[in-house]
């Protein structure tokens, strides 16, 4: 155990999450509970259609209520957030595609997420953006058009944008999937280094075992059918409480 | 190869009348009009125009209603789309779009006038119990008001649904869901997220539609005849009035007014382009500030709700005309008719039938030609793997950007010389100028988006290119082709000025009859024409949606 109870409160906790497609009896996700301490990466694996991305949408607050029925509690940093709109949850999310806004420069994209409530001064804001870019080996990229960046550069800018918005937890929706092998490893260690450095509780969804291995955390297998509470407790292993404390001894199936 | 000639032919069909028409409008504006004795070049027509009573006010009215409508229409459409970004339930209101889009401007203007006039539906609904009026209030001017507000309102009801549709269509090119999710994960409220992250990506694609709205609002004639003040009227109405006067010497100042109309539209478009850049810079500043103000969210919601109310007024306006057409007597302040009748439909049946027949014949012919030319151009483009450029798009939009009044008079001059004025074929051709762009624009996307593997598989099975076209592409595209035809048909039914000029006033369609009757006719007969003006295009839409279902009902993949 690295986090302890206080660490868990700072982390990301899911309690009994169930998601179903409306009008279908079978649950996409059934009674899933888990917790991720700050700075750790929990990996969820499963074939496509197993509801991995849907789970992330629910946590981030984008689940379409017309299509899905979902329940369960989500706690980030000791606060329940499932009733909040997406923009107030402070949960960062990275998708498989970079989703950089093509109408803004690289700096414009980073400034977009930099909260005005916290940093008002224009020069200070620009300095923060330049520092972030420099830290990622992208010094001088401020005025570039995002569409002229390479795949790896786009991926890094997207992560920087999310980090600058000061999220309290990070969701990764197969963000390495479209990068080629060499880039993938490089970007992966870039992401995980930032996660550790900032102590972000992180949930990674992937179908690539190499991702899970690199994350060096607990791995949960979402099978094609249903994840039941009993099964999760069994998987994670530490007792009967619905929120099972995680042992961070490495990945297991 | 005939197919290779398709783009050139299309260009001639569209371009020749516009170029010749413009020339024969601009030349008389400088005094050159041999047919009635003008052989020298002079500035006299302009002096007459500038000196005509109320000219300055007419000019001002044209500018305020035209530019005001465009700015408000864009705001309303954007507000509505931003609002639907987080209230998907509002999207159900989309079902109100087809009638609003299909109804011709003049029908909408007639209905809108009845809703807002002092003796109209809105006042009736609150009278006499709330207002105490048991006769229409005198001194209250709500239609044809001197500021042109009722014209702006009527134009908005017509133009906002069009812009909303264009924004929806352009949204298909942008990963809206992911973009919104990314912006909201970065802390933006939904409507603001749409404004900051989605709209700037869409704007370049709706620029031409916005320009079409600007050109239309600056130079509209039929709606202005019904809703704009008469003395002085907007410039385009003034020109139309002089053109149709018996005094031939008025042709010169009329041509000058029509040419000035063209100048206004060109200047308007240039001004719009000029302020786009500074607004974009300010917009980027706003986006990069990273603010999360609730004010924008509230403001967009307010605009969105106003837009919904406006659309509601449009639907009510159409319903009002439908009720008039079957009303026996409908005295103020009653909210519903005192009695009902169908006798007017019967007694005017023959006459109405003829007019409907003429309207449908002109529309169907124009649409058929437009569809053939469009498909030929698109097939040619695909066979020669051409990439559609922006120039082609601007050329297609040309008929929607050049004010009708600025070239239709010239077209009439040319038609008279050819001895073709007042013939049905002339009317069809002039209708085609406006039908073709809409058919092309609605059909191009589905045609280009058709999965190329269908054609490739067919070719691999040994089918010739023509067989692929007729046996694979056309059947697969049945629905979009029919929908494009329905759109074109609705456009044709709505044309007023083209039918009036090319038909030399001798060919009566639903729209020309409705506008003619609008000044002082029996409101119940007016109701009949307005209902048919909307109903006939709506029937075409319904047929376009229903036919493929019937033909392909055995194939789930097509239906």
Interface residues (C-beta under 8 A of the other chain):
Chain A: X57 X60 X61 X62 X64 X66 X85 X86 X87 X88 X90 X91 X92 X93 X95 X97 X99 X101 X102 X103 X104 X107 X108 X111 X112 X113 X114 X115 X116 X117 X119 X125 X161 X162 X165 X167
Chain B: X88 X175 X178 X179 X181 X182 X183 X184 X185 X186 X187 X188 X189 X190 X193 X196 X197 X200 X201 X284 X287 X288 X289 X290 X291 X292
